[in-house]
């Protein structure tokens, strides 16, 4: 068995507690556009790239559902909330990051969140120094559940994927990491 040389982290819901914000603000944004979105709709698109989430949302609410407008409004709502209130870090994150760093494990973030926003979040929680790379959903063609983001993150670390461990919290992310 090969030694793990790299650790690739999902961000939302795993490192930072943004999942609750996504649920809250997807629902609020959809309501602002006149749609009755429920938590189960948000959970159904959790960690899915646009390629997969757009058809799913249109399947729930109809072809006329303004996916990109609702998404952009949701992002504005989240950004405003985070700017005013900060982001909650998941318990134990820094203990794990310290352990991996102290054992010479290279680390990257692989998230569906756009790269610029991901960098801001990682900086905001004071974790930038731990990560050699941040691979956002806007840097790849096929997002989760496809494996592209994990392959790109391993490459950014200069490691083959089989020498990296993935840290995930969603079924779609786990599928991507496993593939």
Secondary structure, 3 states (H helix, E strand, C coil): CCCCCEEEECCECCCECCHHHHHHHHHHHHHHCCCCCCHHHHHHCCCCCHHHHHHHHHHHHCCCCCHHHHHHHHHHHHHHHHHHHCCCECCCHHHHHHHHHHCCCEEEEEECCCHHHHHHHHHHCCCHHHCCEEEEHHHCCCCCCCCHHHHHHHHHHCCCHHHEEEECCCHHHHHHHHC
